[in-house]
């Protein structure tokens, strides 16, 4: 028999996934609570010791294992360079170029400012609050954005080396898929008439996204083999 485990999710804001559509937030919370996760919202952590989390205005919470996922930060090493930064993250243009010659930046090490197109950022104000309240048009820290940025920066470096101009990156939000255990919640998916949904349709959609990625780096056969494990 396995030992009993209590899981507590602590969020400083009034709702989990702060700033998103309330329907999306509610669906995620229901899935978490159905999986026996205790959700604490409006809980501002002021201190953590070896056994306890301490909060403003709410009771302390004892723990055995703490997983901290309190946002994105840059590397201290960047503070010792001449590259323009914001909270130890390099400012990068829509071509991923920084203020330093031949230095490019993406991912958690950078604040990338992609070009804006119509309907590009459906819930961009959310991610501005989460990632950097003072910076406009920063794409969300998602796998989709990371994969797109990785491809584009590789193409741009190749273009510059061949004597061509780099191409601007314009991130387009195609929707959000969030896994909660074996369940999936989908929100604002392009081409789907429902705003937020879960169940078999959402699980199949997430599998299809994963299969497409595996196919792009390996083969359709490999994606098909992995389908039941997704």
C-alpha positions, 0 to 999 in steps of 0.5 A: 500500500502506498502512503497517503499524500496530501497535496496543497496548491497555494496561489497568492492571487484570488484565483488560480491561473490569475487573470485568465478567463473565469470559466477557464479558472473555474474548470481548472480548479474543479479538476484539481479538487476532483483529484484531491488537491486542496487549493488555497487562493489569496495566500501571500507567502511571507516566509518558508522554513524547513517544515512550514510555509508562513502567510499573511492573515492565514494559518501556517501550512506544514509540509514534508516536500515543497515544490516552488513555482513562483514565477520566472527569473533571469540569471545573475550572470547577465547583470555583469554584462553590457547587455540591456536587461530587465530583472536579469533578463535580456531585452530582445527585439522581434528578431531576438537580437539584443543590445549587444552585437551578435548576441541573441536571446530567447526563453526565460533568459529574455524579454522578447518583444514580438511584432503585434498582428491582429488577434495575436494576444488574446489574453496578453494582459494576463502574461504581462502581470505574470511575467513582467508587469512593466513590459508590453507584448511579451509572449506567454511562457508556454511550450508553444511559444518556446518551440516557435521562438526556437525555430525562428531564432535558428532561422534568423541566425542562419539568415544573418550568417548568409548575409540576409536580414533576420525576420521579425517574429509575430507570436499568434496564440492558438489556444491553451491546453492544460493537463491536470493529471490524466485530464485536460482543459482546453481554452480559446482554441482557434477553430473551436466554437467552445470557449472552454472544454474538457473530456475526450475532445480536449484529451484527443486535441492535446494528444494530437498536438504532442503527436504533431511535435513528435512527428516534426522531430522524428517520424509519424510512426514514432508519434503513433507508437507514443499515442497511448502513452500521451 
